[in-house]
Amino acid sequence: MDINKDSIQTAPVPAAGPGAPSGDRWADLRRRLAGLGGRLTPQRMAIYEAVVGRTTHPSVAAVHEEVRRRFPGISAATVYTTLNLLARLGLVQEVSGPVRRYDGQAGVHVNLVCGRCGRVIDVSDGELEALQRRAAAREGFQVSAVRFELHGLCPRCRRARRPRPHKGGR
């Protein structure tokens, strides 16, 4: 993975939409990127805003489309690389499925992934953190990342696959 080795950007943070990180959050992201030899660019900030804190689980293509509105020259490869970098930093999670998606929700939760339509549903459960701690402690394992996923069919796709009762005499 290529990380931009240029000096860390110290320009003021541009105004952003609702739900955008505060200056402290940008400073934290700038610090984390610097720890990997990278820098916080306006494009990375836009990619971050397109995923983190949202419940939509966007694909690389969806993030690329959104960010291109502000940065028409940005490539899908840049978006993909940045999303992987944000995942390495623990700020987003990759969600596997028919299409790779990214989860910008903080906190331990389960992603229910529909194998037919690709829908991803977040489910919180207070027992997940305890389960994670018990499993890691039992094996003396140091956890660096957590991802809980269940794959199957969402209720809508399950209903669509059920045969309809046949009406009539034929």
N, C-alpha and C positions, 0 to 999 in steps of 0.2 A: 504494500500500500504506500503510495507516495504521499508525503506530507510536505507542504510548502515550507521551505527552510528560511524564508525571508524573516526579517526582524518582526517582532510582535507589534501589531497595529496598536497605536495609542490614540487614534483619532476619536473624537466624540462619537457616542453612540447615536445613530440616526433615530428619529422618531419612528415608532412602529405602531401597529394596530393593537386592538384590545387583546389582552392575554400575553403580550410580549414581555420578555424578561425585563426586570428593573436593571439599573446600572450595576448593582451589586452582582446580579446574575451574569451579566455580560463580563464583569471582572473575573468571576469564577470560571466562566468558560474560557476566557482569554488565558487565565493561569493554567487550566488543564491542558489546553492546546500547547502552550509554551512548554509544559512538561514533556510533551511528545515531539518537540521541535517544530511545532506548527504555529500558525498565527490566526487570529480572528479577522476574517475578511467580511465585507458586507454580504457577499454571496453565501458564506457559511452561516451568517446570522439569519438570512432569509430562509435557508434550508432548515435551520433549527426551529424558526417560527412556524414553518409549514408542518412540523411534526409534533414537537414537544408541547404537552398539555392538551392535546386534542384527543378526541375519542374515535376518530375516523379511520385509523390504521391505514394511511395512504401507501400506495405502491411507489416505486421509484418514478414511474411515468407520471403519476399524479403530482408528486412533489416537483418534478421537473417542469410540468406544465404550469404549476402555480408560480414557481420561482422565475420562470422565463418571462412572466408578465413584467417583473421588475428588472430582470437582467436578461434581455433577449439573446445574448451571445453565450449563455451558460450551456454547457453540454450535459447530456444525460450521464456521461462518465464522471463528471465532476460531482453531480448530485449523488450518484451511487457511492463514490469514494468518500464523500463527506458523511453520508448516512452510516457507512461502515465505521468511520472514525468516531462519530457520535456514539455508536454502539460500543466501540472499544472503551470509550470514556464512561460508559454506563448511563448515558443520558436517554438513549432509546433502546428498544429491543427489536431484534429482527423476529418476525413472525413467519414461520414456514407455512406453506400451503400451495395451492395451485399457482398463485402469484406471490412473490416475496413482498411482504408489507412491513411497515415499521410502526411500532407502538411507542407513543410518546408519553404514556401515562406512568407517573412515578408510583412507586409502591408495589408490593408483591401482590399479584393477582393471577388468575387463570385466564388464558386466551382460549376461547372455544372457536375452532377454525372449521368452517364448513368446506368440505372437500369438493362440493359441487359448485356453489356460487362464489366461494371465496370470502364470504362474510366472516368477520371476526367480532366476537362478543366478549367484553371484559366482565369477569365475575370476581368480585372481592370476597374473601373469606378469611376471617381472623385466625383460623387454624393454620393457614399456609406458612406464616412466619415461624410458628412453633414447630411445624413439621420440618421445615428447612433447617432450623437450629438443631433439632433432635437428630436428624439424619446426618448432618455434618459432624456433630459432636460424637455420635456413636462411632464414626470411622476416623475421627481426628482430622477431618478434611477442612481446609481453609477455602471458603467460598469466595469466588471473585465475580460471579455473575449468576443470576437465577432466571430461569424461563420455565413457566408452567404452561403447557399447551395440551389441549385435548382436541383430537381431530375426529370428525364424523360428519353428520348432516344436521343442518339447522332445522328448526320446526317447519319453516316454509318449504324447504326442499324435500323434507320427509313427506309433507302433505302432497306435494306435486308428484311424488313417486308412487303413492298409493293408487291402486286401481280404483277407478270410479265404479260405484255400483251400477249395473246395467239396468235401465228402466225399459219396460216394454216386454213383449212376449217373444221376441226373437232371440 
